[in-house]
Amino acid sequence: MRHSEHIHLSPIGNQFLLIVGVIGAILAGVGEWMLHYLPQVPDGPLQILKSIPLERAQKGHFLSFLASPLYFAGYYGVMRVFSSSSYWLSRAILVLGIYSFAIAGMWISSRYMAAEIFQWSSNDDLLPYFHSIYIDFYQSMTWVMIICIILISLIYVGLIWNNQKGLPKWMMFFNPAFIYIGVLSTRYWLPYVGNHITVTAMNATHVIFFGILLIQYKKIFTY
């Protein structure tokens, strides 16, 4: 198959992929909110796990874990948006997106078990050891996700800047990295809302990211 050739999907098919991505981000976001939300902002990511209600967190674990693979459809839709603009760069976005949220699925699946361990071992001398192991082997996964999102954002900005299909340049600012920073900043300028959405910031970011592309699909889909 030549690089200029790709599987044909109708506009409705392309739109459907991004809708699935939006749904996945919403469901995973609700699940992560159930895992992480506390009325008072905790001091650090592990403090959340020591305080969350375990019954609510258990439900959030299953919802977020089961919804995470829907991101793959969303990123396939993003690839389809830019497929004819650049064969390799569009597929780089797909690979990075799938890789990032495969890691995210492993990370989110660790949160409930860690909460159980930290809460049931609160008076155990081994608790500092559990903390250290979790930070080294699980919490470090978040940096992999962040690096992937930065790379996706750089490619996305470059594709829009060099596009030949009339994509509005303002869409460059709605790349995942900028959206993510904007979501995190709500904790300071809109604290009530920010306290709810920053605990699920990456999912909120992708609701916006996939949603903007979905709104623009009539202009930017290629087939």
LUMMARFI-772990 format. One line per 5 residues: number of its first residue (from 1); their letters; for each residue x, y, z of N, C-alpha, C. Coordinates in steps of 0.001 Angstrom, whole numbers, plus 500000, padded with zeros to 6 digits. Layout:
// residues N
NUM	A	X,Y,Z,X,Y,Z,X,Y,Z; ...
END
This chain:
// residues 223
1	MRHSE	500845,498802,500000,500000,500000,500000,500878,501245,500000; 500664,502158,499051,501425,503402,499005,501007,504287,500154; 501935,505227,500511,501660,506108,501638,500451,506990,501410; 500135,507289,500180,499000,508164,499890,497672,507426,499993; 497738,506092,500120,496520,505306,500203,496187,505033,501658
6	HIHLS	494936,505003,502003,494516,504661,503350,493084,504154,503323; 492693,503515,504388,491348,502959,504474,490320,504073,504368; 489349,503873,503538,488316,504883,503354,487306,504810,504484; 487023,505945,505077,485943,506075,506042,485091,507260,505621; 483773,507105,505723,482884,508207,505393,483031,509306,506436
11	PIGNQ	482534,510524,506149,482535,511576,507176,481853,511130,508461; 480776,510348,508331,480085,509855,509524,480994,508906,510301; 481758,508072,509578,482692,507163,510237,483776,507914,510983; 484317,508961,510379,485322,509784,511034,484746,510464,512273; 483563,511011,512125,482905,511681,513238,482661,510694,514378
16	FLLIV	482263,509495,514035,481984,508478,515044,483220,508176,515889; 484383,508098,515250,485618,507806,515990,485885,508861,517058; 485724,510125,516702,485952,511190,517667,484873,511211,518747; 483640,510871,518368,482574,510784,519379,482915,509703,520400; 483405,508560,519921,483812,507494,520840,484922,507985,521764
21	GVIGA	485871,508766,521198,486934,509327,522021,486410,510263,523089; 485460,511115,522724,484864,512038,523699,484148,511251,524794; 483371,510238,524397,482660,509419,525377,483650,508724,526313; 484725,508183,525732,485743,507525,526543,486375,508474,527542; 486693,509704,527099,487291,510687,527995,486331,511086,529115
26	ILAGV	485046,511209,528780,484050,511566,529807,483914,510446,530834; 483762,509210,530350,483581,508083,531269,484826,507859,532131; 485997,507897,531490,487234,507740,532250,487405,508889,533241; 486964,510084,532834,487046,511233,533725,486157,511093,534941; 484930,510604,534729,484028,510386,535865,484621,509334,536802
31	GEWML	485174,508269,536217,485792,507235,537038,486975,507755,537823; 487811,508565,537181,488968,509097,537898,488540,510102,538964; 487481,510858,538695,486951,511757,539724,486535,510949,540951; 485870,509822,540725,485458,508975,541842,486667,508426,542601; 487765,508231,541903,488991,507741,542527,489744,508825,543285
36	HYLPQ	489631,510081,542851,490559,511110,543320,489935,512313,544016; 488651,512547,543849,488104,513805,544362,487985,513801,545883; 488458,514882,546491,488263,515154,547908,487860,516621,548045; 486959,516945,548956,486545,518348,549124,487717,519278,549432; 488668,518786,550214,489857,519566,550527,491007,519072,549659
41	VPDGP	491712,520001,549034,492816,519634,548151,493916,518969,548969; 494280,517719,548659,495310,517025,549432,496713,517516,549078; 497635,517234,549968,499026,517623,549761,499778,516482,549099; 499655,516383,547792,500371,515358,547052,499469,514235,546578; 499873,513537,545499,499032,512502,544882,498815,511282,545771
46	LQILK	499747,510985,546669,499571,509828,547536,498641,510129,548699; 498567,511399,549098,497647,511766,550175,496200,511529,549757; 495915,511665,548468,494570,511368,547967,494200,509934,548309; 495131,509021,548046,494845,507603,548212,494632,507226,549676; 495185,508015,550569,495022,507729,551993,493656,508166,552517
51	SIPLE	492948,508978,551745,491729,509591,552263,490469,509289,551471; 490586,508812,550234,489400,508617,549407,488511,507520,549991; 487183,507670,549881,486274,506600,550311,486467,505375,549416; 486785,504246,550001,487153,503071,549213,485993,502519,548389; 484781,502613,548910,483632,502100,548150,483436,502896,546868
56	RAQKG	483543,504227,546970,483427,505068,545767,484596,504828,544828; 485786,504689,545391,486979,504484,544575,486919,503168,543818; 486327,502156,544424,486204,500866,543758,485370,500988,542485; 484268,501709,542555,483431,501918,541364,484187,502745,540322; 484891,503780,540793,485663,504612,539868,486759,503838,539171
61	HFLSF	487367,502896,539883,488415,502058,539297,487897,501325,538066; 486762,500655,538210,486240,499871,537093,485782,500761,535942; 485151,501881,536254,484671,502760,535199,485834,503351,534403; 486833,503877,535073,487958,504507,534380,488788,503477,533625; 489013,502320,534230,489827,501286,533594,489153,500751,532336
66	LASPL	487838,500525,532409,487118,499979,531256,486943,501011,530143; 486892,502303,530499,486689,503345,529496,487978,503765,528803; 489126,503541,529434,490396,504032,528887,490680,503570,527455; 490389,502302,527074,490679,501888,525695,489909,502657,524630; 488810,503333,524996,488065,504113,524010,488887,505285,523477
71	YFAGY	489925,505662,524217,490843,506692,523723,491495,506269,522406; 491696,504972,522224,492352,504508,521003,491536,504889,519765; 490201,504761,519868,489338,505169,518755,489453,506668,518524; 489482,507442,519614,489621,508892,519478,490892,509271,518760; 491995,508646,519122,493263,508974,518466,493332,508439,517045
76	YGVMR	492616,507364,516766,492531,506941,515376,491776,507991,514554; 490750,508585,515165,490042,509680,514503,490942,510883,514261; 491798,511214,515240,492745,512321,515064,493696,512008,513911; 494180,510778,513861,495057,510392,512755,494360,510585,511418; 493066,510197,511348,492324,510323,510103,492172,511786,509679
81	VFSSS	492081,512678,510671,491975,514099,510346,493177,514552,509537; 494360,514089,509928,495601,514588,509332,496268,513599,508392; 495569,512507,508058,496207,511431,507314,496755,511874,505964; 496003,512676,505233,496477,513090,503904,497458,514258,503981; 497521,514924,505127,498480,516018,505291,499887,515473,505473
86	SYWLS	500015,514411,506266,501317,513777,506469,501087,512340,506915; 501499,511412,506084,501322,509993,506398,502010,509635,507704; 503292,510015,507825,504072,509580,508982,503714,510337,510249; 503529,511640,510168,503227,512418,511373,501844,512078,511924; 500880,511848,511043,499552,511477,511529,499607,510142,512264
91	RAILV	500395,509225,511742,500526,507932,512407,501379,508021,513668; 502276,508981,513711,503028,509209,514949,502095,509652,516065; 501115,510502,515743,500115,510904,516744,499343,509681,517235; 498951,508807,516309,498211,507604,516692,499039,506719,517622; 500290,506467,517249,501153,505596,518057,501380,506195,519442
96	LGIYS	501671,507498,519493,501905,508154,520781,500639,508166,521633; 499487,508390,520995,498237,508395,521730,497917,507031,522317; 498078,505979,521500,497816,504627,521992,498804,504260,523096; 500077,504568,522876,501102,504250,523882,500818,504970,525194; 500485,506268,525093,500233,507069,526281,499080,506505,527099
101	FAIAG	497987,506145,526436,496818,505710,527193,496841,504223,527516; 497752,503470,526892,498031,502126,527405,498737,502235,528756; 499702,503161,528845,500370,503428,530115,499362,503977,531131; 498496,504891,530669,497491,505486,531563,496570,504419,532140; 496207,503424,531324,495356,502346,531813,496034,501553,532917
106	MWISS	497352,501296,532750,498079,500587,533803,498167,501431,535069; 498405,502743,534894,498511,503627,536061,497190,503720,536815; 496099,503946,536083,494812,504126,536759,494390,502830,537448; 494797,501682,536896,494433,500412,537516,495172,500193,538827; 496262,500954,539049,497022,500802,540295,496446,501609,541445
111	RYMAA	495590,502572,541149,495204,503541,542168,494342,502933,543281; 493380,502119,542901,492512,501560,543935,493287,500609,544848; 494107,499745,544263,494885,498818,545086,495812,499582,546025; 496443,500644,545506,497320,501450,546358,496532,502093,547497; 495318,502557,547201,494484,503158,548249,494175,502139,549337
116	EIFQW	493845,500927,548952,493589,499863,549926,494823,499626,550805; 495975,499515,550160,497213,499238,550906,497530,500379,551868; 497463,501622,551367,497832,502759,552212,496870,502931,553388; 495587,502711,553145,494625,502922,554228,494644,501788,555253; 494833,500555,554796,494874,499441,555734,496230,499314,556418
121	SSNDD	497254,499992,555862,498600,499920,556452,499000,501232,557101; 498018,502058,557444,498328,503398,557953,499164,503382,559224; 499053,502309,559998,499835,502216,561237,500962,501186,561135; 501257,500812,559908,502260,499770,559685,503621,500407,559432; 504659,499796,559972,506016,500303,559763,506462,500184,558315
126	LLPYF	505767,499350,557550,506126,499158,556146,505554,500235,555231; 504712,501138,555761,504065,502133,554917,505059,502985,554129; 506145,503498,554735,507126,504263,553934,507706,503442,552780; 507864,502150,552985,508370,501279,551926,507358,501181,550792; 506067,501013,551142,505030,500972,550126,504991,502282,549334
131	HSIYI	505145,503405,550026,505180,504703,549359,506291,504748,548320; 507469,504339,548746,508637,504397,547863,508453,503517,546631; 507953,502305,546841,507724,501393,545724,506700,501966,544756; 505619,502527,545287,504571,503066,544418,505084,504234,543590; 505819,505134,544213,506362,506286,543490,507317,505840,542389
136	DFYQS	508185,504884,542699,509194,504439,541730,508595,503664,540560; 507603,502825,540844,507134,501892,539814,505799,502267,539185; 505026,503140,539833,503715,503485,539288,503548,504983,539054; 503836,505783,540070,503640,507222,539903,504529,507783,538805; 505682,507151,538574,506581,507596,537506,505953,507441,536123
141	MTWVM	504908,506610,536004,504233,506441,534715,503612,507746,534229; 503254,508631,535160,502622,509878,534754,503562,510713,533896; 504870,510597,534132,505832,511353,533324,505889,510831,531899; 505713,509533,531727,505653,508972,530377,504458,509556,529630; 503309,509622,530304,502107,510193,529684,502326,511654,529311
146	IICII	502939,512425,530210,503159,513850,529957,504098,514052,528775; 505172,513260,528706,506110,513376,527582,505404,513061,526266; 504577,512005,526263,503828,511657,525044,502878,512775,524639; 502216,513397,525607,501272,514473,525302,502009,515684,524745; 503189,515969,525248,503987,517078,524707,504375,516790,523257
151	LISLI	504815,515562,522977,505192,515207,521601,503986,515258,520667; 502843,514745,521114,501612,514828,520312,501274,516280,520010; 501410,517141,521005,501063,518554,520845,501978,519238,519844; 503273,518925,519895,504219,519524,518948,503896,519106,517516; 503589,517820,517326,503234,517341,515988,501935,517979,515526
156	YVGLI	500965,518039,516407,499654,518621,516099,499790,520077,515670; 500564,520854,516424,500775,522266,516080,501447,522379,514720; 502466,521542,514470,503161,521582,513183,502253,521227,512019; 501381,520243,512206,500471,519840,511134,499471,520946,510812; 498967,521624,511837,498017,522707,511582,498726,523899,510941
161	WNNQK	499927,524221,511421,500672,525359,510881,500976,525176,509398; 501282,523935,508997,501679,523676,507611,500543,523119,506756; 499334,523088,507316,498260,522430,506578,497882,523229,505335; 497302,522513,504371,496864,523126,503124,495357,522992,502962; 494649,522785,504017,493220,522507,503911,492376,523550,504628
166	GLPKW	492958,524704,504924,492175,525777,505508,491847,525607,506976; 492628,524799,507686,492401,524673,509125,492657,526011,509809; 491764,526449,510692,491990,527723,511379,493214,527642,512279; 494047,528669,512206,495294,528651,512973,495044,528670,514479; 493894,529190,514919,493639,529226,516357,493570,527839,516967
171	MMFFN	493356,526821,516135,493300,525461,516665,494644,525002,517214; 495723,525671,516813,497032,525322,517369,497043,525454,518887; 496288,526438,519398,496286,526684,520842,495450,525651,521598; 494679,524849,520859,493893,523803,521500,494587,522453,521350; 495896,522480,521527,496645,521239,521568,496583,520674,522984
176	PAFIY	496801,519368,523160,496623,518767,524485,497477,519386,525586; 498717,519779,525273,499589,520338,526312,499047,521661,526831; 498633,522553,525931,498086,523848,526348,496763,523675,527094; 495920,522778,526587,494640,522541,527257,494883,522002,528664; 495829,521083,528790,496144,520487,530087,496586,521554,531089
181	IGVLS	497458,522464,530650,497894,523555,531520,496702,524431,531904; 495833,524700,530922,494651,525508,531198,493722,524853,532202; 493538,523541,532069,492686,522817,533019,493280,522887,534424; 494583,522661,534554,495233,522715,535865,495137,524107,536481; 495171,525134,535624,495153,526511,536143,493801,526885,536752
186	TRYWL	492741,526140,536426,491424,526492,536974,491400,526385,538495; 492307,525627,539055,492371,525518,540521,492651,526863,541172; 493268,527797,540406,493662,529086,540965,492671,530194,540627; 492088,530166,539412,491190,531262,539047,489711,530875,539078; 489427,529578,539231,488048,529121,539390,488079,527914,540332
191	PYVGN	488431,528148,541602,488796,527045,542499,487712,526000,542720; 486452,526407,542785,485409,525399,543034,485352,524399,541877; 485310,524924,540650,485291,524049,539477,486628,523333,539343; 487715,524077,539569,489046,523499,539421,489299,522329,540337; 488770,522385,541538,488978,521283,542479,488321,519999,542001
196	HITVT	487290,520127,541154,486622,518945,540599,487335,518426,539351; 487734,519329,538458,488241,518857,537167,489744,518613,537146; 490497,519246,538056,491946,519016,538027,492317,517627,538519; 491443,516988,539302,491736,515620,539734,491584,514632,538579; 491014,515085,537479,490881,514255,536285,491306,515061,535063
201	AMNAT	492423,515791,535217,492825,516815,534242,493090,516253,532850; 493732,515086,532748,494045,514555,531426,492788,514156,530678; 491802,513654,531386,490531,513308,530741,489770,514559,530318; 489730,515573,531193,489087,516836,530821,489764,517449,529606; 491083,517342,529557,491845,517843,528410,491384,517195,527118
206	HVIFF	491161,515889,527141,490815,515191,525899,489344,515319,525531; 488484,515603,526499,487110,515962,526137,487141,517212,525260; 487965,518192,525645,488083,519438,524880,488800,519187,523556; 489903,518456,523600,490720,518215,522402,489929,517472,521330; 489360,516331,521691,488550,515586,520723,487312,516389,520321
211	GILLI	486739,517112,521278,485526,517880,520998,485753,518986,519987; 486875,519704,520098,487184,520769,519132,487330,520183,517729; 488038,519051,517628,488180,518421,516316,486842,517926,515785; 486004,517436,516674,484685,516969,516257,483849,518112,515704; 483883,519262,516376,483127,520437,515925,483594,520878,514544
216	QYKKI	484896,520738,514286,485477,521210,513026,485497,520140,511924; 484855,518996,512160,485063,517855,511265,484692,518136,509815; 483702,518964,509563,483287,519231,508188,484394,519921,507401; 485253,520676,508088,486322,521416,507418,487604,520610,507322; 487854,519724,508307,489206,519179,508399,489304,517681,508160
221	FTY	488193,516952,508086,488313,515540,507793,488830,515325,506383; 489685,514336,506226,490141,513934,504909,489664,512502,504663; 489301,512249,503433,488888,510890,503098,489211,510618,501632
END
